[in-house]
Amino acid sequence: MADVLKKVPVREQDPKVRATNFEEVCYGYNREEAVEESQRCLGCKKPKCVEGCPVSINIPAFIEAVKEEKFEEAFKVISESSSLPAVCGRVCPQESQCEGKCIRGIKGDPVSIGKLERFVADWARENGIKPEAPAEKNGKKVAVIGSGPAGLTCAGDLAKLGYDVTIFEALHKAGGVLVYGIPEFRLPKDRVVGPEVENVKSLGVKIETDVIIGKTVKLDELLEDEGFDAVFIGSGAGLPKFMGIPGEQANGVCSANEFLTRNNLMKAFDENYDTPIVRGKKVVVVGGGNVAMDAARTALRLGAETHIVYRRSEEELPARVEEVHHAKEEGIIFNLLTNPVEIHEDENGWVSGITCIRMELGEPDASGRRRPVEIPGSEFRIDCDTVIMALGTSPNPLISSTTKGLEINRRKCIVASEDTGATSKEGVYAGGDAVTGAATVILAMGAGKAAAKGIHEYLSQK
Ligand SMILES: Cc1cc2nc3c(=O)[nH]c(=O)nc-3n(C[C@H](O)[C@H](O)[C@H](O)COP(=O)(O)OP(=O)(O)OC[C@H]3O[C@@H](n4cnc5c(N)ncnc54)[C@H](O)[C@@H]3O)c2cc1C
């Protein structure tokens, strides 16, 4: 009999093979594995896992349905709270959310809630099951800016309440970071993201791509001229940060966002596309979050020896545990407690190396993490031809600078209520990375949900 203290293991592509392709790394559970794993759930009366889920999915109820092999019922339960379950089952940091609170985790492994969610969502898609049809239209129009998880969730929830919703998206494809940032090998675009966007559209949501709010049309014009009764801003945080160190302008230095967008949205890895991309032989990625892991694993798959340079220790790596584990298995070299100080270029202006300094951890800083401190005299050089900066991003100020009366804070994030998404401007709501700065898919979805409720309350009184 299987050990109930352990998760049912999930099948994955062999690390050596997958390091050379862009196919999905994790295969997920099949029917038998999902049912077996579901039986580890204790069905707690006061489920802590639900408290750990920012969109409050009724986790014990959907797992109970999996136990009984009622997969359509399980999908219905999840769909009441989430419009992107196949996405969340793949990319949520479950270890710090639902699974982090699971009682089973006190002695043994927590229930594999993420993999069960993924199984149910994949089963529903493969069996043509759609979310429930929306209510009758109520005649009110809402504009949503951005088609990432925040915008899609807000739009889906409002459509279910009968609103006429249009999403305006700057790029040519809907999905936000799900299509331009997170690589194919973690989140397949046509097979997984596309159908979940279609599910939102099936609720009646219209999506207009190639529309940049603040350039093509201003937010104020949506309210004053285009007949929208309210606007939700879910424009994310797509502006990359750089370090400001000498040599950063050299050829071969780029932001992780640009590198990943060229590869994911513009398919540089696929020989049928002519998108140019830096294909380094030896690549250094600076940073320790999910973005850094994605950039490093992409560079590896494009044929490079790839190093991560991160200024804190392994314990502080902000990336999901699974991504760090996968990156190590694939052969990414981790240079921890290390910080770049200068990038060197050759006579042609191309990157030839990076000087780094060793760090040690001092007292905790404002974030509660121990502050990295330089060790004097410990500089050393890593020869490389490409440096990818994955140091975080901030919101693009285009919308805030072209909209009257929209308050932002000193980090350029839009100021909005956590409970309702209401901003300083009447009828305008915001949520996701545009408000918090770079965060997670599920937090953006939670904010989209809260704002849909806020907009509904506001428009119900008008
Ligand atoms: C490479 C990478 C990997 C990540 N990995 C994970 C992970 O594993 N797990 C996790 O939980 N989170 C991960 N994240 C973070 C997560 O993807 C984001 O927190 C989340 O997507 C934020 O959602 P959002 O809807 O607020 O914004 P976004 O997903 O950024 O979507 C915003 C959308 O608004 C559009 N937009 C911007 N300005 C305008 C405008 N003026 N007019 C019209 N449209 C506009 C953008 O084009 C974009 O499509 C990752 C992020 C990146 C970059």
The ligand as a Gaussian input file, in Angstrom:
#p B3LYP/6-31G(d) Opt

LIG

0 1
 C        8.579000      35.484000     -16.208000
 C        7.562000      35.526000     -15.109000
 C        7.297000      34.361000     -14.401000
 C        6.353000      34.369000     -13.385000
 N        6.084000      33.197000     -12.738000
 C        5.077000      33.152000     -11.821000
 C        4.705000      31.936000     -11.199000
 O        5.284000      30.880000     -11.434000
 N        3.682000      31.948000     -10.324000
 C        2.998000      33.092000     -10.035000
 O        2.039000      33.037000      -9.273000
 N        3.360000      34.278000     -10.586000
 C        4.367000      34.335000     -11.472000
 N        4.719000      35.524000     -12.045000
 C        4.009000      36.748000     -11.651000
 C        2.619000      36.819000     -12.278000
 O        2.671000      36.384000     -13.619000
 C        2.054000      38.225000     -12.183000
 O        2.022000      38.581000     -10.817000
 C        0.644000      38.298000     -12.758000
 O        0.627000      37.938000     -14.118000
 C        0.070000      39.704000     -12.605000
 O       -1.163000      39.746000     -13.244000
 P       -1.788000      41.128000     -13.764000
 O       -3.083000      40.750000     -14.407000
 O       -1.810000      42.115000     -12.674000
 O       -0.754000      41.666000     -14.843000
 P       -0.127000      41.068000     -16.184000
 O       -0.162000      39.602000     -16.210000
 O        1.169000      41.751000     -16.329000
 O       -1.114000      41.591000     -17.310000
 C       -1.220000      42.957000     -17.599000
 C       -1.681000      43.133000     -19.020000
 O       -1.995000      44.517000     -19.226000
 C       -1.527000      44.901000     -20.505000
 N       -1.332000      46.355000     -20.488000
 C       -0.376000      47.062000     -19.844000
 N       -0.514000      48.382000     -20.081000
 C       -1.589000      48.502000     -20.899000
 C       -2.218000      49.630000     -21.525000
 N       -1.772000      50.874000     -21.330000
 N       -3.291000      49.402000     -22.322000
 C       -3.766000      48.128000     -22.540000
 N       -3.188000      47.039000     -21.971000
 C       -2.115000      47.229000     -21.158000
 C       -0.230000      44.140000     -20.666000
 O        0.139000      44.019000     -22.026000
 C       -0.609000      42.791000     -20.044000
 O       -1.137000      41.905000     -21.005000
 C        5.673000      35.569000     -13.051000
 C        5.965000      36.750000     -13.744000
 C        6.891000      36.742000     -14.767000
 C        7.188000      38.018000     -15.517000

